[in-house]
Amino acid sequence: MSKEVHALIGRGSVEFGLWWLQLGNKLKPEGREHFKKLSHLIATGQQVFLSDHIRVLNGYDYTNNITGLENLVPLKGENIVLLGNHSHLGPLEGYGEMVLTNYYIKKATDKEIRWIRGQGKSLKEYARRLADKSLGTIPARDDIHGARLIFEAFDNKDTVGLYPEGANSISLRRADPRAGNLILKAAQKHIPIVPVATHFKNYTFFLVADTPLNNEQIQKIAKLERGNKVRFRQILSDYAMARIATHLPPEKRGYYQNPEKFIDAFEALTSTA
């Protein structure tokens, strides 16, 4: 067990330290040295950019199928809100997918993604805040403080990554309506909102960057739906996830097996906007 993992255990929980060690053991030998460097940065509270640690995946026999980055080229240097699916697959589970997503999005936009991540109350979750602090993760909390951190990230021109589903799932869960509120806030601040679908299949990492959502359209519909805020937030969240689902294979779509239904529901609102 490395001294970095000992440091993480000392500052957090045994459960977290063992999880982190097992994560490193899943690496190929070519990537373990880079993982040790990453562990050291986290254990000592230093800032970490996930895109810089693509080499932890060295040695894996996988290929990349990346499309749609041309949709991000006009946004280079701008902050965006990236809407992703939480598939938790591939090398290093969801962590590897985050590394790859950050790497390719940063190549296109020059901006690192700061992911919004939910928080539990277990010792593992408490200790995991050590990693979150280094990675610049934004805690998703159901209080004013949690919302303030997200809005501060918007105002700081950070690129923010949001999983509208909330929890991990191999196939898509239904979006949380609270995601619709964050999407609306981003639209009101004129921040480009980009759905990005990712998944692993047959040792290939797929990433598809869609065209940005229409912020003016979202704001117009929101004004018309002022009396139905909860309903509108769910429809908007479903629309965002359906846009992602169109770029996933049927077995990954889960709740959004028929994405056109949710896209049509949103488009029906635009007819009165």
C-alpha positions as CSV (number, residue, x, y, z in Angstrom):
1,M,0.0,0.0,0.0
2,S,1.5,3.3,-1.1
3,K,2.2,6.2,1.4
4,E,-0.3,8.3,-0.6
5,V,-3.1,5.8,0.2
6,H,-2.0,5.7,3.8
7,A,-2.3,9.5,3.8
8,L,-5.8,9.3,2.4
9,I,-6.8,6.7,5.0
10,G,-5.3,8.8,7.7
11,R,-7.3,11.9,6.7
12,G,-10.4,9.9,5.8
13,S,-11.7,6.4,6.2
14,V,-10.3,2.9,5.7
15,E,-13.2,2.2,3.3
16,F,-12.2,5.0,1.0
17,G,-8.5,4.1,1.2
18,L,-9.2,0.5,0.2
19,W,-11.5,1.6,-2.6
20,W,-8.8,3.9,-3.9
21,L,-6.1,1.1,-3.7
22,Q,-8.4,-1.3,-5.5
23,L,-9.0,1.3,-8.2
24,G,-5.2,1.5,-8.8
25,N,-4.8,-2.2,-8.8
26,K,-7.2,-2.4,-11.8
27,L,-4.7,-0.4,-13.8
28,K,-2.3,-1.8,-16.3
29,P,1.4,-1.6,-15.2
30,E,2.0,1.2,-17.7
31,G,-0.5,3.4,-15.9
32,R,0.2,2.6,-12.3
33,E,3.1,5.1,-12.0
34,H,0.9,7.9,-13.2
35,F,-1.8,6.8,-10.7
36,K,0.8,7.1,-7.9
37,K,1.5,10.7,-8.9
38,L,-2.3,11.4,-9.0
39,S,-2.7,9.8,-5.5
40,H,0.1,12.0,-4.2
41,L,-1.5,15.1,-5.5
42,I,-4.9,14.2,-3.9
43,A,-3.4,13.1,-0.6
44,T,-1.5,16.4,-0.3
45,G,-4.5,18.5,-1.2
46,Q,-3.1,19.8,-4.5
47,Q,-5.2,20.8,-7.5
48,V,-5.7,18.1,-10.1
49,F,-7.0,18.5,-13.7
50,L,-8.5,15.2,-14.8
51,S,-7.5,15.8,-18.4
52,D,-3.8,15.9,-17.4
53,H,-4.0,12.3,-16.1
54,I,-5.0,10.5,-19.4
55,R,-1.8,8.5,-19.0
56,V,-3.3,6.5,-16.1
57,L,-5.1,4.6,-18.8
58,N,-1.9,3.6,-20.6
59,G,-1.8,0.0,-21.4
60,Y,-5.5,-0.5,-21.9
61,D,-6.4,-2.1,-25.3
62,Y,-9.2,0.3,-26.2
63,T,-9.9,2.6,-29.1
64,N,-11.7,5.9,-29.3
65,N,-14.7,6.9,-31.5
66,I,-15.0,10.7,-31.0
67,T,-17.5,12.7,-33.0
68,G,-19.2,16.1,-32.8
69,L,-16.2,18.1,-31.4
70,E,-16.7,20.5,-34.3
71,N,-19.8,21.6,-32.5
72,L,-17.5,22.8,-29.7
73,V,-14.9,24.6,-31.8
74,P,-16.9,27.9,-31.9
75,L,-17.0,27.7,-28.1
76,K,-13.3,27.5,-27.6
77,G,-12.2,29.5,-24.5
78,E,-15.9,29.9,-23.4
79,N,-17.3,28.2,-20.4
80,I,-20.1,25.8,-21.1
81,V,-22.5,23.5,-19.2
82,L,-21.9,20.0,-20.3
83,L,-24.8,17.5,-19.9
84,G,-23.6,14.0,-19.6
85,N,-24.9,10.4,-18.9
86,H,-23.6,8.7,-15.8
87,S,-22.8,5.2,-17.3
88,H,-20.0,4.2,-14.9
89,L,-18.4,1.8,-17.3
90,G,-15.0,1.2,-19.0
91,P,-11.5,1.3,-17.5
92,L,-11.5,2.4,-13.8
93,E,-15.3,2.4,-13.8
94,G,-16.8,5.9,-14.1
95,Y,-13.5,7.5,-13.2
96,G,-11.9,6.5,-16.5
97,E,-14.8,7.8,-18.4
98,M,-14.5,11.2,-16.7
99,V,-10.8,11.3,-17.5
100,L,-11.5,10.6,-21.2
101,T,-14.4,13.0,-21.3
102,N,-12.4,15.8,-19.7
103,Y,-9.5,15.1,-22.0
104,Y,-11.4,15.4,-25.3
105,I,-13.6,18.3,-24.2
106,K,-10.6,20.3,-23.0
107,K,-8.9,19.6,-26.4
108,A,-11.8,21.2,-28.1
109,T,-12.6,24.1,-25.7
110,D,-9.4,24.7,-23.7
111,K,-11.5,24.4,-20.6
112,E,-11.5,21.8,-17.9
113,I,-14.8,20.3,-16.7
114,R,-15.8,20.8,-13.1
115,W,-18.3,18.0,-12.4
116,I,-21.3,18.4,-10.1
117,R,-21.3,15.3,-7.8
118,G,-23.9,14.2,-5.3
119,Q,-22.9,13.6,-1.7
120,G,-23.9,10.8,0.7
121,K,-23.5,10.5,4.4
122,S,-21.3,7.4,4.6
123,L,-17.7,7.4,5.8
124,K,-16.6,6.7,2.3
125,E,-18.5,9.6,1.0
126,Y,-17.1,11.9,3.7
127,A,-13.5,10.8,2.9
128,R,-14.1,11.1,-0.8
129,R,-14.3,14.9,-0.3
130,L,-10.6,14.8,-0.2
131,A,-10.5,13.8,-3.8
132,D,-13.3,16.1,-4.7
133,K,-11.4,19.1,-3.3
134,S,-8.4,18.3,-5.5
135,L,-10.5,17.6,-8.6
136,G,-12.5,20.8,-8.2
137,T,-15.7,18.8,-8.0
138,I,-18.8,20.9,-7.1
139,P,-21.0,19.2,-4.4
140,A,-24.6,18.9,-5.3
141,R,-26.4,19.7,-2.0
142,D,-30.0,20.4,-1.3
143,D,-29.4,23.7,0.4
144,I,-28.6,27.3,-0.4
145,H,-24.9,26.7,0.0
146,G,-24.9,23.9,-2.6
147,A,-26.7,26.1,-5.1
148,R,-24.4,29.0,-4.4
149,L,-21.3,27.0,-5.2
150,I,-22.8,26.0,-8.6
151,F,-23.8,29.6,-9.4
152,E,-20.4,30.8,-8.3
153,A,-18.9,28.4,-10.8
154,F,-21.1,29.9,-13.5
155,D,-20.0,33.4,-12.6
156,N,-16.3,32.3,-12.5
157,K,-16.7,31.2,-16.1
158,D,-16.0,27.6,-15.2
159,T,-17.1,24.8,-17.5
160,V,-19.5,22.8,-15.4
161,G,-20.4,19.1,-16.0
162,L,-23.9,18.0,-14.9
163,Y,-25.4,14.5,-14.8
164,P,-29.2,15.1,-15.0
165,E,-29.8,11.5,-13.9
166,G,-28.1,12.1,-10.6
167,A,-27.0,8.5,-9.7
168,N,-24.8,6.1,-11.7
169,S,-26.6,3.7,-14.0
170,I,-25.5,1.4,-16.8
171,S,-28.6,2.4,-18.7
172,L,-30.3,5.8,-18.4
173,R,-32.4,6.7,-15.4
174,R,-35.1,9.4,-15.6
175,A,-33.7,12.8,-15.1
176,D,-34.1,14.6,-11.8
177,P,-36.3,17.8,-12.3
178,R,-33.8,19.8,-10.3
179,A,-31.4,19.4,-13.2
180,G,-34.0,21.4,-15.3
181,N,-33.6,24.3,-12.9
182,L,-29.8,24.4,-13.4
183,I,-30.2,24.1,-17.1
184,L,-32.7,27.1,-17.0
185,K,-30.3,29.1,-14.9
186,A,-27.5,28.5,-17.3
187,A,-29.7,29.5,-20.2
188,Q,-30.6,32.7,-18.4
189,K,-26.9,33.5,-18.1
190,H,-26.4,32.8,-21.8
191,I,-24.0,29.9,-21.1
192,P,-23.9,27.4,-24.0
193,I,-25.4,24.1,-22.9
194,V,-24.1,21.0,-24.7
195,P,-25.4,17.4,-24.4
196,V,-22.6,14.9,-24.6
197,A,-23.2,11.2,-24.9
198,T,-20.5,8.7,-23.7
199,H,-20.3,5.0,-23.4
200,F,-17.9,2.0,-23.7
201,K,-18.7,-0.9,-26.0
202,N,-16.4,-3.7,-27.2
203,Y,-13.3,-1.9,-25.9
204,T,-14.2,1.3,-27.6
205,F,-14.9,4.6,-25.9
206,F,-17.6,6.5,-27.8
207,L,-18.2,10.3,-27.3
208,V,-20.7,12.4,-29.2
209,A,-20.9,16.1,-28.7
210,D,-24.3,17.4,-29.8
211,T,-25.2,20.9,-30.9
212,P,-25.9,23.4,-28.0
213,L,-29.5,23.7,-26.7
214,N,-31.4,26.8,-27.8
215,N,-31.1,29.1,-24.8
216,E,-33.6,31.7,-26.1
217,Q,-36.1,29.0,-26.7
218,I,-35.7,27.6,-23.2
219,Q,-36.2,31.1,-21.7
220,K,-39.3,31.8,-23.7
221,I,-40.9,28.6,-22.8
222,A,-40.0,29.1,-19.1
223,K,-41.9,32.4,-19.1
224,L,-45.0,30.7,-20.6
225,E,-44.8,27.9,-18.0
226,R,-44.4,30.1,-15.0
227,G,-47.5,28.6,-13.4
228,N,-46.1,25.0,-14.0
229,K,-42.5,25.3,-12.9
230,V,-42.1,21.8,-11.6
231,R,-43.7,20.3,-14.8
232,F,-41.5,22.5,-17.0
233,R,-38.3,21.5,-15.2
234,Q,-39.1,17.8,-15.7
235,I,-39.9,18.3,-19.3
236,L,-36.7,20.3,-19.8
237,S,-34.6,17.6,-18.0
238,D,-36.3,14.9,-20.0
239,Y,-35.6,16.8,-23.2
240,A,-31.9,17.1,-22.3
241,M,-31.6,13.4,-21.5
242,A,-33.5,12.5,-24.7
243,R,-31.0,14.5,-26.7
244,I,-28.2,12.4,-25.1
245,A,-30.2,9.2,-25.7
246,T,-30.4,9.7,-29.4
247,H,-26.6,9.1,-29.5
248,L,-26.6,6.0,-27.4
249,P,-27.3,2.4,-28.5
250,P,-30.8,1.1,-27.6
251,E,-29.5,-1.1,-24.8
252,K,-28.1,2.0,-23.0
253,R,-31.1,4.3,-23.4
254,G,-33.1,2.9,-20.4
255,Y,-35.9,5.2,-19.5
256,Y,-35.4,7.1,-22.7
257,Q,-35.9,4.1,-25.0
258,N,-38.1,6.3,-27.2
259,P,-36.2,9.7,-27.0
260,E,-38.4,11.2,-29.8
261,K,-41.4,11.2,-27.4
262,F,-39.6,13.5,-24.9
263,I,-38.2,15.7,-27.7
264,D,-41.6,16.1,-29.2
265,A,-43.1,17.0,-25.8
266,F,-40.6,19.8,-25.5
267,E,-41.0,20.9,-29.1
268,A,-44.8,21.0,-28.5
269,L,-44.2,23.8,-26.0
270,T,-42.2,25.8,-28.5
271,S,-45.2,26.0,-30.8
272,T,-46.7,28.5,-28.3
273,A,-43.5,30.3,-27.5
